[in-house]
Structure formats: C-alpha cells, structure tokens
Amino acid sequence: MKLTLVDQIERVQAFIRVEYSLILWVSWIAGLVFYKLYLKQISEKRHDSQKIRFRNTAVFLLAGTVLIVLDWILEIYSGFEFLNTSFVTKAYSLFLVVTLTLMTIAFVRLAQIYAYLYLFFMNMKVGVPRLLANIFTFGFSLIVLIYLLSEIFSVNLPTMIATSAVFSIVLGLALQDTLGNLFSGVAIQIGNPFSIGDWVEIQNGSNRWAGQIQEITWRATFILTFSNEWIMLPNKVVAQSQILIYSNNVKAVRHSQTFRFDYGVDTEHIKELLQGIMIKIPDLVADPAPRALITETAESWVTIKVFYSVEDFSRKYSIGDRVMTEILAALKQERISLATPKITYLTNGSEKTPEPVC
C-alpha cells in the first residue's frame, strides 16, 4: 500500500507529542540525579565523558522539544489550515522529519547514558570498555530505526534485505578486516582476559608491546607504555597474541630484588635488616608484608631476595629504585658488602684467583 504525504504526516505526528518529550526530560533528570548521588567515586576521566553525554543529550532534547511545542501551537491555533499548497505540505513534512530525528537521537543517547550508568555502577573501580556501550548503542539504534521505518513508511524489511543480499556480500568482503577487528573485540570482551587499567605485555611473533590498557574500541585496543607512548593494536592482533598480565585493579603486584653476599655473613641479621628497611618505605603495601628470603646458594655467594608489593604498577621502577637505594645505604652503614664474583683461570698449568680490586 502506497502512503500519501498526508498519511505519513499523521503517522509522524503520533511520535512527536508533548507528553513523550516530558517523559524523556523526566528520564534525563532521573539519570542525572542517580549519577550525582551514586557515581561520585568514578574516575575523573569517566566524569568528563559522562558530563559530555548529559550535555549533548540535553541539546538534542531541547531542540526537539522546541519544535514539538511549535508544532503543538500550530495545531491549536491554525488546525493545520496552512497546509493549502503542495510546497507548504512538503515543507511541513520536512519539519516533522527533522523533529522526529532530533527526538530519536535524544532517545538513543538517553538509552546510552543509562547503559553507561549501569556499567559504571557495576564496575566502580574497573574501567568500562567503550566497545560494550557502542555495541549496545548500535543495536538499540538499529531496533528503533527498523521500528520507525515499519510504522511510519510501511517499509517491508524482509523484501529490502533480500534485494540487498548481493550488496551485503560485497560490503562484507570490503569490510573483512574491519569486521574481523569488531568480532575479535567482542571475543575479547566475552573472554575478559584483562580490563581497562591492567598492565600487560602482548607478544605476537617477534613483536612485543608492554603497557597499561587504556581503551578497547570496536577496531583496536589502546595501551600506554612506560614512556607515555600510545600504541593502537588491532583487536585481531590482540586476540591472536600471547598476553602476560602484570597487574590488575583488584590485586597488588608483587616484585622482587636480588642481593648476593659472601659466605660467612649472618644471614638472619641481614634478612631482619632488609625487612625492617622495606617496612619503613610508605610506597610498599603492608599486606602482604615485605619479606626477605634465601633463594640460592652457589660456590661464591648466598642469594637473598626481597619481595614486596606495590599498588601502582606504573611506579614499579621508581619504587624499585627507592628500595635498592635504601637497602644499599643500610648495608653500607652496617659495613656489609655484596659478594664479588671469583674467577679462577689457569696460568702455566696452575690455577690462580685474581685479587679483588679495591
């Protein structure tokens, strides 16, 4: 059945009523109140992105509401008697389509805000990948678009899909890499090997990248290296790589430093000394407590390794430097020297050990 322009205008008007606009405004205010009350502890980056979403949604909602009110005023005072020419009718239908488009965008963006509110509330400390929200937004937008096309323009979607099968195949081949990255990103989210904020090492063949996961989008995973370099890795590469997870947002990271001492030293005294030094360093986690253990004995030395935990993996080198500096200073004060390697070589058929250089 072919619809006339007047029929389409009537169908569009059914979707752009003042009461629907009020419902969207109430939903927007409710989401804002929930955000202000329950999401105070999220990161500053999340705050910035969420504020932008609320502001942009309000802009579309306000523009659509103004047009709806204008249409409502026209309906009350003129009863659409101004639709007396073909040009005016077409202009008015365009006006209604613009109004419907603005309200639809506001509706979809409002649904996205609620999706982010839920994800942020359920993952207060762990980062939320943008991919999850993007997939939800795309799926929800597709459902809304299909519904509007069917209800307003009586579009026969099965027929349209069947006639566009060849186009879909061509498009799929052209977007093979893009779709591969998309599905790989979805697989990463389902497997959930790491979260935003984790420090990882990704190895693919001879290539190796180490850094902190910053974002997971539909196309790539972004990591920030120790030297503050951003690296964008396609999701297909990440999905096919070996991943070493150094740390996450739930558990503190355990590190170690190795010291070697000559035979004959008081190992118990040294272990107590090292543990006492680490306890006084505020950057180290108290639970689990730092420890010093004998881990190796060789021909020339005894190895004592210190173990400690840190919360911020990005500071592992600076904290490790402080641990080493404090321990070396304490050993020097106690007049305890580290072991020096003893090398034995042959001289005219006899063994000789060189004297240590002072």
C-alpha positions, 0 to 999 in steps of 0.5 A, spaced: 500 500 500 502 506 497 502 512 503 500 519 501 504 525 504 498 526 508 498 519 511 505 519 513 504 526 516 499 523 521 503 517 522 509 522 524 505 526 528 503 520 533 511 520 535 512 527 536 507 529 542 508 533 548 507 528 553 513 523 550 518 529 550 516 530 558 517 523 559 524 523 556 526 530 560 523 526 566 528 520 564 534 525 563 533 528 570 532 521 573 539 519 570 542 525 572 540 525 579 542 517 580 549 519 577 550 525 582 548 521 588 551 514 586 557 515 581 561 520 585 567 515 586 568 514 578 574 516 575 575 523 573 576 521 566 569 517 566 566 524 569 568 528 563 565 523 558 559 522 562 558 530 563 559 530 555 553 525 554 548 529 559 550 535 555 549 533 548 543 529 550 540 535 553 541 539 546 538 534 542 532 534 547 531 541 547 531 542 540 526 537 539 522 539 544 522 546 541 519 544 535 514 539 538 511 545 542 511 549 535 508 544 532 503 543 538 501 551 537 500 550 530 495 545 531 491 549 536 491 555 533 491 554 525 488 546 525 493 545 520 489 550 515 496 552 512 497 546 509 493 549 502 499 548 497 503 542 495 510 546 497 507 548 504 505 540 505 512 538 503 515 543 507 511 541 513 513 534 512 520 536 512 519 539 519 516 533 522 522 529 519 527 533 522 523 533 529 522 526 529 530 525 528 532 530 533 527 526 538 530 519 536 537 521 537 535 524 544 532 517 545 538 513 543 543 517 547 538 517 553 538 509 552 546 510 552 547 514 558 543 509 562 547 503 559 553 507 561 550 508 568 549 501 569 556 499 567 559 504 571 555 502 577 557 495 576 564 496 575 566 502 580 573 501 580 574 497 573 574 501 567 568 500 562 570 498 555 567 503 550 566 497 545 560 494 550 556 501 550 557 502 542 555 495 541 549 496 545 548 503 542 548 500 535 543 495 536 538 499 540 539 504 534 538 499 529 531 496 533 528 503 533 530 505 526 527 498 523 521 500 528 520 507 525 521 505 518 515 499 519 510 504 522 511 510 519 513 508 511 510 501 511 517 499 509 517 491 508 524 489 511 524 482 509 523 484 501 529 490 502 534 485 505 533 480 500 534 485 494 540 487 498 543 480 499 548 481 493 550 488 496 551 485 503 556 480 500 560 485 497 560 490 503 562 484 507 568 482 503 570 490 503 569 490 510 573 483 512 578 486 516 574 491 519 569 486 521 574 481 523 577 487 528 569 488 531 568 480 532 575 479 535 573 485 540 567 482 542 571 475 543 575 479 547 570 482 551 566 475 552 573 472 554 575 478 559 582 476 559 584 483 562 580 490 563 581 497 562 587 499 567 591 492 567 598 492 565 600 487 560 605 485 555 602 482 548 607 478 544 605 476 537 611 473 533 617 477 534 613 483 536 612 485 543 608 491 546 608 492 554 603 497 557 597 499 561 590 498 557 587 504 556 581 503 551 578 497 547 574 500 541 570 496 536 577 496 531 583 496 536 585 496 543 589 502 546 595 501 551 600 506 554 607 504 555 612 506 560 614 512 556 607 515 555 607 512 548 600 510 545 600 504 541 593 502 537 593 494 536 588 491 532 583 487 536 585 481 531 592 482 533 590 482 540 586 476 540 591 472 536 597 474 541 600 471 547 598 476 553 602 476 560 598 480 565 602 484 570 597 487 574 590 488 575 585 493 579 583 488 584 590 485 586 597 488 588 603 486 584 608 483 587 616 484 585 622 482 587 630 484 588 636 480 588 642 481 593 648 476 593 653 476 599 659 472 601 659 466 605 660 467 612 655 473 613 649 472 618 644 471 614 638 472 619 641 479 621 641 481 614 634 478 612 631 482 619 635 488 616 632 488 609 625 487 612 625 492 617 628 497 611 622 495 606 617 496 612 619 503 613 618 505 605 610 508 605 610 506 597 610 498 599 603 495 601 603 492 608 599 486 606 602 482 604 608 484 608 615 485 605 619 479 606 626 477 605 628 470 603 634 465 601 633 463 594 640 460 592 646 458 594 652 457 589 660 456 590 661 464 591 655 467 594 648 466 598 642 469 594 637 473 598 631 476 595 626 481 597 619 481 595 614 486 596 608 489 593 606 495 590 599 498 588 601 502 582 604 498 577 606 504 573 611 506 579 614 499 579 621 502 577 621 508 581 619 504 587 624 499 585 629 504 585 627 507 592 628 500 595 635 498 592 637 505 594 635 504 601 637 497 602 644 499 599 645 505 604 643 500 610 648 495 608 653 500 607 652 503 614 652 496 617 659 495 613 656 489 609 658 488 602 655 484 596 659 478 594 664 479 588 664 474 583 671 469 583 674 467 577 679 462 577 683 461 570 689 457 569 696 460 568 702 455 566 698 449 568 696 452 575 690 455 577 690 462 580 684 467 583 685 474 581 685 479 587 679 483 588 680 490 586 679 495 591 
